[in-house]
Amino acid sequence: MLCAYRVHGGQKELIRSENAQPMLMSEAEVHTLERGIYADSFEDLCLYFESYLS
């Protein structure tokens, strides 16, 4: 599951989640996602989802 959260004031709010296909990802990509990727804008977030879910 690939989840996107909005972090504000130390609180996390789930804004989107989708099923991911980890078999199609390298081990390094899976570890990066497990640690978390932070986006500076909603547009950047959409690009991450597009690249990991397409």
mmCIF file of the N, C-alpha and C atoms, coordinates in Angstrom:
data_MODEL
# 
_entry.id   MODEL 
# 
loop_
_atom_site.group_PDB 
_atom_site.id 
_atom_site.type_symbol 
_atom_site.label_atom_id 
_atom_site.label_alt_id 
_atom_site.label_comp_id 
_atom_site.label_asym_id 
_atom_site.label_entity_id 
_atom_site.label_seq_id 
_atom_site.pdbx_PDB_ins_code 
_atom_site.Cartn_x 
_atom_site.Cartn_y 
_atom_site.Cartn_z 
_atom_site.occupancy 
_atom_site.B_iso_or_equiv 
_atom_site.pdbx_formal_charge 
_atom_site.auth_seq_id 
_atom_site.auth_comp_id 
_atom_site.auth_asym_id 
_atom_site.auth_atom_id 
_atom_site.pdbx_PDB_model_num 
ATOM 1   N N  . MET A 1 1  ? 0.856  -1.169 0.000   1.00 0.00 ? 1  MET A N  1 
ATOM 2   C CA . MET A 1 1  ? 0.000  0.000  0.000   1.00 0.00 ? 1  MET A CA 1 
ATOM 3   C C  . MET A 1 1  ? 0.900  1.230  0.000   1.00 0.00 ? 1  MET A C  1 
ATOM 4   N N  . LEU A 1 2  ? 0.630  2.137  -0.890  1.00 0.00 ? 2  LEU A N  1 
ATOM 5   C CA . LEU A 1 2  ? 1.346  3.405  -0.963  1.00 0.00 ? 2  LEU A CA 1 
ATOM 6   C C  . LEU A 1 2  ? 0.409  4.467  -0.404  1.00 0.00 ? 2  LEU A C  1 
ATOM 7   N N  . CYS A 1 3  ? 0.847  5.161  0.643   1.00 0.00 ? 3  CYS A N  1 
ATOM 8   C CA . CYS A 1 3  ? 0.003  6.144  1.317   1.00 0.00 ? 3  CYS A CA 1 
ATOM 9   C C  . CYS A 1 3  ? 0.645  7.517  1.264   1.00 0.00 ? 3  CYS A C  1 
ATOM 10  N N  . ALA A 1 4  ? -0.192 8.522  1.158   1.00 0.00 ? 4  ALA A N  1 
ATOM 11  C CA . ALA A 1 4  ? 0.267  9.911  1.199   1.00 0.00 ? 4  ALA A CA 1 
ATOM 12  C C  . ALA A 1 4  ? -0.391 10.581 2.393   1.00 0.00 ? 4  ALA A C  1 
ATOM 13  N N  . TYR A 1 5  ? 0.426  11.271 3.165   1.00 0.00 ? 5  TYR A N  1 
ATOM 14  C CA . TYR A 1 5  ? -0.048 11.966 4.350   1.00 0.00 ? 5  TYR A CA 1 
ATOM 15  C C  . TYR A 1 5  ? 0.289  13.444 4.255   1.00 0.00 ? 5  TYR A C  1 
ATOM 16  N N  . ARG A 1 6  ? -0.551 14.253 4.813   1.00 0.00 ? 6  ARG A N  1 
ATOM 17  C CA . ARG A 1 6  ? -0.239 15.671 5.023   1.00 0.00 ? 6  ARG A CA 1 
ATOM 18  C C  . ARG A 1 6  ? 0.245  15.769 6.457   1.00 0.00 ? 6  ARG A C  1 
ATOM 19  N N  . VAL A 1 7  ? 1.446  16.318 6.649   1.00 0.00 ? 7  VAL A N  1 
ATOM 20  C CA . VAL A 1 7  ? 2.018  16.474 7.980   1.00 0.00 ? 7  VAL A CA 1 
ATOM 21  C C  . VAL A 1 7  ? 1.934  17.948 8.356   1.00 0.00 ? 7  VAL A C  1 
ATOM 22  N N  . HIS A 1 8  ? 1.289  18.200 9.483   1.00 0.00 ? 8  HIS A N  1 
ATOM 23  C CA . HIS A 1 8  ? 1.127  19.583 9.940   1.00 0.00 ? 8  HIS A CA 1 
ATOM 24  C C  . HIS A 1 8  ? 1.118  19.581 11.465  1.00 0.00 ? 8  HIS A C  1 
ATOM 25  N N  . GLY A 1 9  ? 2.039  20.327 12.045  1.00 0.00 ? 9  GLY A N  1 
ATOM 26  C CA . GLY A 1 9  ? 2.082  20.419 13.508  1.00 0.00 ? 9  GLY A CA 1 
ATOM 27  C C  . GLY A 1 9  ? 2.319  19.083 14.184  1.00 0.00 ? 9  GLY A C  1 
ATOM 28  N N  . GLY A 1 10 ? 3.095  18.217 13.526  1.00 0.00 ? 10 GLY A N  1 
ATOM 29  C CA . GLY A 1 10 ? 3.387  16.907 14.103  1.00 0.00 ? 10 GLY A CA 1 
ATOM 30  C C  . GLY A 1 10 ? 2.287  15.878 13.914  1.00 0.00 ? 10 GLY A C  1 
ATOM 31  N N  . GLN A 1 11 ? 1.187  16.265 13.314  1.00 0.00 ? 11 GLN A N  1 
ATOM 32  C CA . GLN A 1 11 ? 0.065  15.347 13.057  1.00 0.00 ? 11 GLN A CA 1 
ATOM 33  C C  . GLN A 1 11 ? 0.095  14.883 11.614  1.00 0.00 ? 11 GLN A C  1 
ATOM 34  N N  . LYS A 1 12 ? -0.231 13.608 11.389  1.00 0.00 ? 12 LYS A N  1 
ATOM 35  C CA . LYS A 1 12 ? -0.320 13.065 10.029  1.00 0.00 ? 12 LYS A CA 1 
ATOM 36  C C  . LYS A 1 12 ? -1.785 12.850 9.670   1.00 0.00 ? 12 LYS A C  1 
ATOM 37  N N  . GLU A 1 13 ? -2.159 13.328 8.492   1.00 0.00 ? 13 GLU A N  1 
ATOM 38  C CA . GLU A 1 13 ? -3.521 13.153 7.976   1.00 0.00 ? 13 GLU A CA 1 
ATOM 39  C C  . GLU A 1 13 ? -3.417 12.402 6.648   1.00 0.00 ? 13 GLU A C  1 
ATOM 40  N N  . LEU A 1 14 ? -4.049 11.236 6.559   1.00 0.00 ? 14 LEU A N  1 
ATOM 41  C CA . LEU A 1 14 ? -4.040 10.455 5.322   1.00 0.00 ? 14 LEU A CA 1 
ATOM 42  C C  . LEU A 1 14 ? -4.829 11.198 4.260   1.00 0.00 ? 14 LEU A C  1 
ATOM 43  N N  . ILE A 1 15 ? -4.197 11.430 3.093   1.00 0.00 ? 15 ILE A N  1 
ATOM 44  C CA . ILE A 1 15 ? -4.925 12.113 2.024   1.00 0.00 ? 15 ILE A CA 1 
ATOM 45  C C  . ILE A 1 15 ? -5.140 11.219 0.811   1.00 0.00 ? 15 ILE A C  1 
ATOM 46  N N  . ARG A 1 16 ? -4.354 10.132 0.696   1.00 0.00 ? 16 ARG A N  1 
ATOM 47  C CA . ARG A 1 16 ? -4.572 9.201  -0.421  1.00 0.00 ? 16 ARG A CA 1 
ATOM 48  C C  . ARG A 1 16 ? -3.825 7.906  -0.160  1.00 0.00 ? 16 ARG A C  1 
ATOM 49  N N  . SER A 1 17 ? -4.407 6.801  -0.598  1.00 0.00 ? 17 SER A N  1 
ATOM 50  C CA . SER A 1 17 ? -3.711 5.516  -0.532  1.00 0.00 ? 17 SER A CA 1 
ATOM 51  C C  . SER A 1 17 ? -4.103 4.690  -1.752  1.00 0.00 ? 17 SER A C  1 
ATOM 52  N N  . GLU A 1 18 ? -3.151 3.925  -2.232  1.00 0.00 ? 18 GLU A N  1 
ATOM 53  C CA . GLU A 1 18 ? -3.348 3.089  -3.414  1.00 0.00 ? 18 GLU A CA 1 
ATOM 54  C C  . GLU A 1 18 ? -2.557 1.801  -3.246  1.00 0.00 ? 18 GLU A C  1 
ATOM 55  N N  . ASN A 1 19 ? -3.027 0.741  -3.875  1.00 0.00 ? 19 ASN A N  1 
ATOM 56  C CA . ASN A 1 19 ? -2.267 -0.501 -3.880  1.00 0.00 ? 19 ASN A CA 1 
ATOM 57  C C  . ASN A 1 19 ? -1.072 -0.361 -4.799  1.00 0.00 ? 19 ASN A C  1 
ATOM 58  N N  . ALA A 1 20 ? 0.086  -0.740 -4.315  1.00 0.00 ? 20 ALA A N  1 
ATOM 59  C CA . ALA A 1 20 ? 1.320  -0.685 -5.108  1.00 0.00 ? 20 ALA A CA 1 
ATOM 60  C C  . ALA A 1 20 ? 1.721  -2.100 -5.481  1.00 0.00 ? 20 ALA A C  1 
ATOM 61  N N  . GLN A 1 21 ? 2.553  -2.210 -6.494  1.00 0.00 ? 21 GLN A N  1 
ATOM 62  C CA . GLN A 1 21 ? 3.063  -3.508 -6.948  1.00 0.00 ? 21 GLN A CA 1 
ATOM 63  C C  . GLN A 1 21 ? 4.551  -3.587 -6.614  1.00 0.00 ? 21 GLN A C  1 
ATOM 64  N N  . PRO A 1 22 ? 4.904  -4.001 -5.389  1.00 0.00 ? 22 PRO A N  1 
ATOM 65  C CA . PRO A 1 22 ? 6.316  -4.006 -4.999  1.00 0.00 ? 22 PRO A CA 1 
ATOM 66  C C  . PRO A 1 22 ? 7.182  -4.927 -5.856  1.00 0.00 ? 22 PRO A C  1 
ATOM 67  N N  . MET A 1 23 ? 6.569  -5.898 -6.529  1.00 0.00 ? 23 MET A N  1 
ATOM 68  C CA . MET A 1 23 ? 7.342  -6.804 -7.387  1.00 0.00 ? 23 MET A CA 1 
ATOM 69  C C  . MET A 1 23 ? 7.957  -6.050 -8.561  1.00 0.00 ? 23 MET A C  1 
ATOM 70  N N  . LEU A 1 24 ? 7.353  -4.917 -8.936  1.00 0.00 ? 24 LEU A N  1 
ATOM 71  C CA . LEU A 1 24 ? 7.835  -4.133 -10.063 1.00 0.00 ? 24 LEU A CA 1 
ATOM 72  C C  . LEU A 1 24 ? 8.858  -3.087 -9.639  1.00 0.00 ? 24 LEU A C  1 
ATOM 73  N N  . MET A 1 25 ? 9.170  -3.026 -8.338  1.00 0.00 ? 25 MET A N  1 
ATOM 74  C CA . MET A 1 25 ? 10.105 -2.033 -7.818  1.00 0.00 ? 25 MET A CA 1 
ATOM 75  C C  . MET A 1 25 ? 11.402 -2.709 -7.400  1.00 0.00 ? 25 MET A C  1 
ATOM 76  N N  . SER A 1 26 ? 12.470 -1.950 -7.489  1.00 0.00 ? 26 SER A N  1 
ATOM 77  C CA . SER A 1 26 ? 13.747 -2.469 -7.004  1.00 0.00 ? 26 SER A CA 1 
ATOM 78  C C  . SER A 1 26 ? 13.720 -2.482 -5.477  1.00 0.00 ? 26 SER A C  1 
ATOM 79  N N  . GLU A 1 27 ? 14.627 -3.241 -4.896  1.00 0.00 ? 27 GLU A N  1 
ATOM 80  C CA . GLU A 1 27 ? 14.719 -3.311 -3.435  1.00 0.00 ? 27 GLU A CA 1 
ATOM 81  C C  . GLU A 1 27 ? 15.037 -1.927 -2.858  1.00 0.00 ? 27 GLU A C  1 
ATOM 82  N N  . ALA A 1 28 ? 15.872 -1.159 -3.555  1.00 0.00 ? 28 ALA A N  1 
ATOM 83  C CA . ALA A 1 28 ? 16.224 0.188  -3.095  1.00 0.00 ? 28 ALA A CA 1 
ATOM 84  C C  . ALA A 1 28 ? 14.996 1.099  -3.088  1.00 0.00 ? 28 ALA A C  1 
ATOM 85  N N  . GLU A 1 29 ? 14.148 1.001  -4.115  1.00 0.00 ? 29 GLU A N  1 
ATOM 86  C CA . GLU A 1 29 ? 12.929 1.820  -4.162  1.00 0.00 ? 29 GLU A CA 1 
ATOM 87  C C  . GLU A 1 29 ? 11.989 1.471  -3.019  1.00 0.00 ? 29 GLU A C  1 
ATOM 88  N N  . VAL A 1 30 ? 11.843 0.188  -2.729  1.00 0.00 ? 30 VAL A N  1 
ATOM 89  C CA . VAL A 1 30 ? 10.972 -0.247 -1.633  1.00 0.00 ? 30 VAL A CA 1 
ATOM 90  C C  . VAL A 1 30 ? 11.480 0.312  -0.312  1.00 0.00 ? 30 VAL A C  1 
ATOM 91  N N  . HIS A 1 31 ? 12.792 0.241  -0.064  1.00 0.00 ? 31 HIS A N  1 
ATOM 92  C CA . HIS A 1 31 ? 13.361 0.773  1.181   1.00 0.00 ? 31 HIS A CA 1 
ATOM 93  C C  . HIS A 1 31 ? 13.180 2.284  1.271   1.00 0.00 ? 31 HIS A C  1 
ATOM 94  N N  . THR A 1 32 ? 13.329 2.984  0.163   1.00 0.00 ? 32 THR A N  1 
ATOM 95  C CA . THR A 1 32 ? 13.123 4.442  0.147   1.00 0.00 ? 32 THR A CA 1 
ATOM 96  C C  . THR A 1 32 ? 11.686 4.768  0.520   1.00 0.00 ? 32 THR A C  1 
ATOM 97  N N  . LEU A 1 33 ? 10.743 4.042  -0.049  1.00 0.00 ? 33 LEU A N  1 
ATOM 98  C CA . LEU A 1 33 ? 9.329  4.279  0.256   1.00 0.00 ? 33 LEU A CA 1 
ATOM 99  C C  . LEU A 1 33 ? 9.006  3.941  1.707   1.00 0.00 ? 33 LEU A C  1 
ATOM 100 N N  . GLU A 1 34 ? 9.609  2.876  2.227   1.00 0.00 ? 34 GLU A N  1 
ATOM 101 C CA . GLU A 1 34 ? 9.366  2.493  3.619   1.00 0.00 ? 34 GLU A CA 1 
ATOM 102 C C  . GLU A 1 34 ? 9.847  3.578  4.581   1.00 0.00 ? 34 GLU A C  1 
ATOM 103 N N  . ARG A 1 35 ? 10.936 4.245  4.244   1.00 0.00 ? 35 ARG A N  1 
ATOM 104 C CA . ARG A 1 35 ? 11.466 5.316  5.101   1.00 0.00 ? 35 ARG A CA 1 
ATOM 105 C C  . ARG A 1 35 ? 10.658 6.599  4.958   1.00 0.00 ? 35 ARG A C  1 
ATOM 106 N N  . GLY A 1 36 ? 9.992  6.758  3.818   1.00 0.00 ? 36 GLY A N  1 
ATOM 107 C CA . GLY A 1 36 ? 9.166  7.929  3.580   1.00 0.00 ? 36 GLY A CA 1 
ATOM 108 C C  . GLY A 1 36 ? 9.819  8.909  2.635   1.00 0.00 ? 36 GLY A C  1 
ATOM 109 N N  . ILE A 1 37 ? 9.016  9.449  1.762   1.00 0.00 ? 37 ILE A N  1 
ATOM 110 C CA . ILE A 1 37 ? 9.447  10.478 0.821   1.00 0.00 ? 37 ILE A CA 1 
ATOM 111 C C  . ILE A 1 37 ? 8.603  11.708 1.118   1.00 0.00 ? 37 ILE A C  1 
ATOM 112 N N  . TYR A 1 38 ? 9.259  12.842 1.241   1.00 0.00 ? 38 TYR A N  1 
ATOM 113 C CA . TYR A 1 38 ? 8.549  14.079 1.540   1.00 0.00 ? 38 TYR A CA 1 
ATOM 114 C C  . TYR A 1 38 ? 8.490  14.941 0.284   1.00 0.00 ? 38 TYR A C  1 
ATOM 115 N N  . ALA A 1 39 ? 7.312  15.439 -0.021  1.00 0.00 ? 39 ALA A N  1 
ATOM 116 C CA . ALA A 1 39 ? 7.111  16.297 -1.187  1.00 0.00 ? 39 ALA A CA 1 
ATOM 117 C C  . ALA A 1 39 ? 6.822  17.720 -0.699  1.00 0.00 ? 39 ALA A C  1 
ATOM 118 N N  . ASP A 1 40 ? 7.295  18.693 -1.453  1.00 0.00 ? 40 ASP A N  1 
ATOM 119 C CA . ASP A 1 40 ? 7.081  20.092 -1.092  1.00 0.00 ? 40 ASP A CA 1 
ATOM 120 C C  . ASP A 1 40 ? 5.757  20.647 -1.586  1.00 0.00 ? 40 ASP A C  1 
ATOM 121 N N  . SER A 1 41 ? 5.107  19.930 -2.503  1.00 0.00 ? 41 SER A N  1 
ATOM 122 C CA . SER A 1 41 ? 3.838  20.421 -3.039  1.00 0.00 ? 41 SER A CA 1 
ATOM 123 C C  . SER A 1 41 ? 2.945  19.247 -3.414  1.00 0.00 ? 41 SER A C  1 
ATOM 124 N N  . PHE A 1 42 ? 1.680  19.534 -3.600  1.00 0.00 ? 42 PHE A N  1 
ATOM 125 C CA . PHE A 1 42 ? 0.741  18.496 -4.017  1.00 0.00 ? 42 PHE A CA 1 
ATOM 126 C C  . PHE A 1 42 ? 1.108  17.978 -5.405  1.00 0.00 ? 42 PHE A C  1 
ATOM 127 N N  . GLU A 1 43 ? 1.602  18.857 -6.259  1.00 0.00 ? 43 GLU A N  1 
ATOM 128 C CA . GLU A 1 43 ? 2.011  18.462 -7.612  1.00 0.00 ? 43 GLU A CA 1 
ATOM 129 C C  . GLU A 1 43 ? 3.157  17.452 -7.548  1.00 0.00 ? 43 GLU A C  1 
ATOM 130 N N  . ASP A 1 44 ? 4.135  17.708 -6.669  1.00 0.00 ? 44 ASP A N  1 
ATOM 131 C CA . ASP A 1 44 ? 5.242  16.757 -6.495  1.00 0.00 ? 44 ASP A CA 1 
ATOM 132 C C  . ASP A 1 44 ? 4.723  15.420 -5.986  1.00 0.00 ? 44 ASP A C  1 
ATOM 133 N N  . LEU A 1 45 ? 3.786  15.471 -5.061  1.00 0.00 ? 45 LEU A N  1 
ATOM 134 C CA . LEU A 1 45 ? 3.188  14.252 -4.528  1.00 0.00 ? 45 LEU A CA 1 
ATOM 135 C C  . LEU A 1 45 ? 2.523  13.453 -5.640  1.00 0.00 ? 45 LEU A C  1 
ATOM 136 N N  . CYS A 1 46 ? 1.793  14.137 -6.513  1.00 0.00 ? 46 CYS A N  1 
ATOM 137 C CA . CYS A 1 46 ? 1.129  13.463 -7.636  1.00 0.00 ? 46 CYS A CA 1 
ATOM 138 C C  . CYS A 1 46 ? 2.152  12.797 -8.556  1.00 0.00 ? 46 CYS A C  1 
ATOM 139 N N  . LEU A 1 47 ? 3.284  13.445 -8.761  1.00 0.00 ? 47 LEU A N  1 
ATOM 140 C CA . LEU A 1 47 ? 4.337  12.853 -9.599  1.00 0.00 ? 47 LEU A CA 1 
ATOM 141 C C  . LEU A 1 47 ? 4.885  11.574 -8.984  1.00 0.00 ? 47 LEU A C  1 
ATOM 142 N N  . TYR A 1 48 ? 5.070  11.561 -7.651  1.00 0.00 ? 48 TYR A N  1 
ATOM 143 C CA . TYR A 1 48 ? 5.519  10.334 -6.989  1.00 0.00 ? 48 TYR A CA 1 
ATOM 144 C C  . TYR A 1 48 ? 4.504  9.217  -7.188  1.00 0.00 ? 48 TYR A C  1 
ATOM 145 N N  . PHE A 1 49 ? 3.229  9.519  -6.963  1.00 0.00 ? 49 PHE A N  1 
ATOM 146 C CA . PHE A 1 49 ? 2.197  8.491  -7.135  1.00 0.00 ? 49 PHE A CA 1 
ATOM 147 C C  . PHE A 1 49 ? 2.180  7.987  -8.568  1.00 0.00 ? 49 PHE A C  1 
ATOM 148 N N  . GLU A 1 50 ? 2.264  8.895  -9.516  1.00 0.00 ? 50 GLU A N  1 
ATOM 149 C CA . GLU A 1 50 ? 2.250  8.494  -10.929 1.00 0.00 ? 50 GLU A CA 1 
ATOM 150 C C  . GLU A 1 50 ? 3.428  7.575  -11.262 1.00 0.00 ? 50 GLU A C  1 
ATOM 151 N N  . SER A 1 51 ? 4.598  7.920  -10.764 1.00 0.00 ? 51 SER A N  1 
ATOM 152 C CA . SER A 1 51 ? 5.785  7.117  -11.104 1.00 0.00 ? 51 SER A CA 1 
ATOM 153 C C  . SER A 1 51 ? 5.769  5.757  -10.417 1.00 0.00 ? 51 SER A C  1 
ATOM 154 N N  . TYR A 1 52 ? 5.237  5.675  -9.188  1.00 0.00 ? 52 TYR A N  1 
ATOM 155 C CA . TYR A 1 52 ? 5.263  4.403  -8.473  1.00 0.00 ? 52 TYR A CA 1 
ATOM 156 C C  . TYR A 1 52 ? 4.041  3.525  -8.737  1.00 0.00 ? 52 TYR A C  1 
ATOM 157 N N  . LEU A 1 53 ? 2.982  4.089  -9.283  1.00 0.00 ? 53 LEU A N  1 
ATOM 158 C CA . LEU A 1 53 ? 1.772  3.295  -9.493  1.00 0.00 ? 53 LEU A CA 1 
ATOM 159 C C  . LEU A 1 53 ? 1.455  3.020  -10.948 1.00 0.00 ? 53 LEU A C  1 
ATOM 160 N N  . SER A 1 54 ? 2.243  3.564  -11.867 1.00 0.00 ? 54 SER A N  1 
ATOM 161 C CA . SER A 1 54 ? 1.949  3.331  -13.286 1.00 0.00 ? 54 SER A CA 1 
ATOM 162 C C  . SER A 1 54 ? 2.724  2.150  -13.819 1.00 0.00 ? 54 SER A C  1 
# 
